[in-house]
Amino acid sequence: MPEFGIREAEKTADRGGAREHPSDESLAISVRDTGSTSAFGVLVTRYRARITGLARKMMGTGHADEADDIAQEVFVAAYVHRASFRPGAPFKPWLYRIAVNRCLDRLKSRARQPHITDWENAPEPITRDEQEPLSNYLAGELDSVLQRAVDALPVNHRAVFVLRHIDELSYEEIAEATNQPIGTVKTNLFRARAELRRGLSGYLSTDDGMNVQGGSPQ
Amino acid sequence: MNCNESDTLMQRSLDDVLTKTERTDLDLHLQSCAACSRAFAEYRSLTRLVRGWRLSGPEPSANSQAFLASVMNAIEHTPARQPSIAVQCLGVGAFVVIVVLAIGYLTPAVQPVSSMVAVPLHPMGMVDSAISTLMTIPRDETQSIQSWISETQTGLPLNLAAWTAVAINGMLIIARILSRRRKAMAGGSHA
């Protein structure tokens, strides 16, 4: 297997237009057509953090260590199945589809396994370091609460919610990534938000002093 | 607008996909409905909370180059999903040989005509019955016809089976080669 020169791939993958910053799609076509590992390396570098983050949020509390393994599996599967990437299609939903399927497979296999609480290796309860600013501590606490609330969502709702809010995919991209109609995506997303709003009502502000015209949250 | 419709518009507003008219309608409803106004504030608060959550979390454990190297290493050691074309052709060829031999040994055509019992479904059985009608033909002619039929019976099924098998095998190999070539054109070969 050839060495992967990422900079060379970035310069050569897109022969027309933006040579220094080839699009994901042009790199994906290069990988698909030639098996170029250098172009693939660029894609891995670009998407690694996002795929790892998605896996971490999807797998839930106490399973963050699986995220790197899942990310590796996702990229290996993407390379092995590169011929299934359709020219003209966007790369991101294609890659996310592989990632979502991997996460769902893991969650299903976890659901089949008998649950055994490992008290020996159970994480310590969150305690505040005296030197840590209170705001940081509270932010960490809120993140933890939110993660637990997301863990409690049905898997389909969780996947759609994470793809929309963590990875900022559009409805169409989520539909492609989860292989669902756009209507189902919206239904699942709206239900997920409604469930989270109910579950986290004690943590949410009821007065932000803004109306609809006040600006987009995005 | 009722509160259910308002909820849908609130959620679409979070995704920034409301039309101008929908925005106005929702704003009017929120001004007159305290429950929806509170719900909308909670949705917005949730969105802000999630934005902070998105940015949180530890950095990936391995650095980029190490991760990339491990991915490439895993790719390199991923077993091929299909055996090589040579192995596939050998497999198909072996199967074909077995089929040909089986047909050759099992067919009644290898038995002498005299020992055969006419089998209605076997075309050669019908030939046999035709032979008996030919017995009225003078002996020399009958013998020559019978020997010709016997030779044909011995050779024809085997030849047919063999050529059919060879043709199928050839088609399979050609189809496989074309499929391989098409995949290679579409990205099967390494850079």
Contacts between the chains, C-beta under 8 A, distances in Angstrom:
chain1	res1	chain2	res2	distance
A	1	B	72	6.5
A	1	B	75	7.5
A	1	B	76	5.3
A	1	B	190	6.7
A	2	B	190	7.1
A	2	B	191	6.0
A	4	B	68	6.8
A	4	B	72	6.5
A	31	B	187	7.0
A	32	B	186	6.6
A	32	B	187	3.9
A	33	B	185	8.0
A	33	B	186	6.7
A	33	B	187	4.7
A	34	B	187	6.6
A	34	B	189	6.9
A	34	B	190	7.6
A	34	B	191	4.6
A	35	B	187	5.9
A	35	B	188	7.0
A	35	B	189	5.6
A	35	B	190	4.2
A	35	B	191	5.5
A	36	B	191	4.0
A	37	B	72	6.3
A	37	B	75	7.8
A	37	B	190	7.2
A	37	B	191	6.4
A	38	B	191	7.0
A	39	B	191	7.9
A	41	B	68	5.5
A	41	B	72	7.5
A	44	B	67	7.3
A	44	B	68	5.3
A	44	B	71	5.8
A	45	B	64	5.6
A	45	B	68	6.6
A	48	B	60	6.6
A	48	B	64	6.6
A	48	B	67	5.9
A	48	B	68	7.9
A	49	B	60	6.3
A	52	B	60	4.9
A	53	B	54	7.7
A	53	B	57	6.4
A	56	B	57	5.9
A	64	B	57	7.6
A	64	B	58	7.4
A	67	B	60	7.7
A	68	B	60	6.1
A	68	B	61	5.7
A	68	B	62	6.7
A	68	B	67	7.4
A	71	B	60	7.6
A	71	B	67	7.6
A	72	B	67	7.3
A	72	B	70	6.1
A	72	B	71	5.5
A	72	B	74	6.2
A	75	B	71	4.7
A	76	B	71	6.1
A	76	B	74	4.8
A	76	B	75	5.4
A	76	B	78	6.2
A	79	B	71	7.8
A	79	B	75	5.1
A	80	B	75	7.1
A	80	B	78	5.9
A	80	B	81	7.6
A	82	B	187	5.7
A	83	B	183	6.2
A	83	B	186	5.6
A	83	B	187	5.4
A	83	B	188	7.1
A	139	B	52	6.3
A	139	B	56	7.4
A	140	B	56	7.6
A	142	B	49	6.2
A	142	B	52	7.1
A	142	B	53	7.7
A	143	B	52	7.0
A	143	B	53	5.0
A	143	B	56	4.7
A	143	B	57	7.9
A	146	B	49	5.9
A	146	B	50	6.8
A	146	B	53	4.9
A	147	B	53	7.1
A	164	B	15	7.3
A	165	B	47	7.5
A	165	B	50	4.6
A	165	B	51	7.8
A	165	B	54	6.6
A	166	B	50	7.6
A	166	B	53	7.8
A	166	B	54	4.8
A	171	B	15	7.4
A	171	B	17	7.8
A	189	B	11	7.4
A	189	B	15	8.0
A	190	B	7	7.6
A	190	B	8	6.8
A	190	B	11	4.7
A	193	B	11	5.9
A	193	B	14	7.2
A	193	B	43	6.6
A	193	B	46	6.7
A	194	B	7	7.2
A	194	B	11	7.9
A	196	B	46	5.9
A	197	B	39	7.0
A	197	B	42	5.0
A	197	B	43	6.0
A	197	B	46	5.6
A	200	B	46	6.6
A	200	B	49	7.4
A	201	B	42	6.5
A	203	B	49	7.1
A	204	B	41	7.8
A	204	B	42	4.3
A	204	B	45	4.0
A	204	B	46	5.7
A	204	B	49	7.1
A	205	B	41	6.1
A	205	B	42	7.3
A	205	B	44	7.9
A	205	B	45	4.1
A	206	B	38	4.8
A	206	B	41	5.0
A	206	B	42	6.0
A	206	B	45	7.7
A	207	B	38	7.8
A	207	B	41	5.5
A	208	B	41	4.9
A	208	B	44	5.1
A	208	B	45	6.3
A	210	B	44	6.8
A	211	B	27	5.4
A	211	B	30	6.4
A	211	B	31	7.7
A	212	B	13	5.7
A	212	B	18	7.5
A	212	B	23	5.2
A	212	B	26	5.0
A	212	B	27	4.4
A	212	B	30	6.6
A	212	B	40	7.6
A	213	B	23	6.4
A	213	B	27	6.0
A	216	B	16	4.3
A	217	B	14	5.5
A	217	B	16	7.4
A	217	B	44	6.0
A	217	B	47	4.4
A	217	B	48	7.4
A	218	B	15	7.5
A	218	B	16	4.9
